[in-house]
Amino acid sequence: MTLWKSNLTVLGLALLLAGCQSTPYQRQALEAPAQWRGASSQTQTDMSRERWWQGFGDAGLLAVLEQARSRNPDLSVALLKLRKAQLAAGLERSDALPSLSGELNAGTKRTLGESSAWSRSSGASLSTSYELDLWGRVDARLRAADQEFRASAYDEAAARLLSDSAAAGLYWDIAALKTRQRLGQADLADLRRIQALAEAKWRAGATSEQDATQARSAVLSQQADLLTLADERGQKENALALLLDHASGAALPAIAELPLAPALPAIDAGLPSSLLERRPDLMAAEARLRGKLAKVDQERAAFFPALKLTGSLGSSSGALSSLVQNPLLSLGASLSLPFLEWRKQGLQLKSSQADYELETVSFRKTLYSAYQEVDNALSTRQRLQASVRLQADALALNRRSEQLAESRYRAGAVDAQTWLDAAKARRGGESALVRLRQEQLKNLADLYKVLGGAPTA
């Protein structure tokens, strides 16, 4: 009874010491902007994943996002890494439990050169061992594995944000190219109409051959532009097919043309101080920082003796049926003294501390980069809003100028080049407006990503 009480006392002391060895994590002092420079007063109260993307009012976009979430190879890789981290944490927890092993053996033998009979023997044993975590080394190892698992979970969430943003960006690229192709085909028809009119007037002697030549040149230039647009669209469609885990040229979900006045959901940018609890990549970086701190605790605890308790239960017999009649129980303990290699242990501890300091610097840089990304994206959003308004006004003037140039050419007041220049300016204005709308939509997708999606409750 005295022996058992002594063992219980040692075990209780070990558990007490194990819980007192972890270094408390303290978030370093970090500078945070008081507010975003590019933030506006307009906010969106619900920026959850589904509600946000539904705010664009585009069923085709939702279909592409749905396929990307189920087929994107990068998401599959992130999920597998998360599973691997979960298994690694489970293995660490399994190693911290008492280990069991068993063995069965049987054999026969006889002396060579003699006519003695064969002798048979059988044996069985069951052994266990358990390391008392006197100094928190095992606990530190478990904390490091748990933090890596948490970081992998945040990595998977960040991969989902990146997948949505990338899929939406490619979708809008293709939609914008379709719009520009349609406008380009309409422009080609108009240029051919101008060419026919110029050639008719030239043959009638009402204008010079130069007008007809300039009109034919404009038609050829527009045809070349359409070929370029078709090539760009093919490349974007191949990129989207790859993201959806399809081969190049595979059928894609239906993608409509980009409207010149698309629905634009509002943004809840929140405060810069909330970004650390909102962006999964930042939370992953901090989890890994905590893991490095646990590694320091693990190396520090490695200086102290490690006490391992062992026990075995076994038996041996000449007959298998009598194997359990002579059991033998043995108990033991072993004490390792790693501090005898104090130089090596010291270097390992300093290396872990250096790793923690490096992770600290990397974390601070990642956070400040995140502040910069959000501020830049918000500033770009404001610029694009103003640019779209100005470009829409400029396009209205381009269209009016083209109408006036056509009327004057038909009246013989100007040559064909004046009309062609006005038409070219109008086409450039339409293309610029489509590009700005495309940038505006992609900026919103990027802003959603750099903000980390919906704010945490």
ABEGO torsion letter per residue (X at the ends): XAAAAAAAAAAAAAAAAAAAABBBBBBBBBBBBABBAABBABBBABABAAAAAAAAGBAAAAAAAAAAAAABAAAAAAAAAAAAAAAAAAAAAAAABBBBBBBBBBBBBBBBGBABBBBBBBBBBBBBBBBBBAAGAAAAAAAAAAAAAAAAAAAAAAAAAAAAAAAAAAAAAAAAAAAAAAAAAAAAAAAAAAAAAAAAAAAAGABBAAAAAAAAAAAAAAAAAAAAAAAAAAAAAAAAAAAAGBBBGBBBBBBBBBBABBBBBBBBAEBAAAAAAABAAAAAAAAAAAAAAAAAAAAAAAABBBBBBBBBBBBBBABAAAAAABBBBBBBBBBBBAAABAAAAAAAAAAAAAAAAAAAAAAAAAAAAAAAAAAAAAAAAAAAAAAAAAAAAAAAAAAAAAAAAAAAAAAGABBAAAAAAAAAAAAAAAAAAAAAAAAAAAAAAAAAAAAGEBBBX
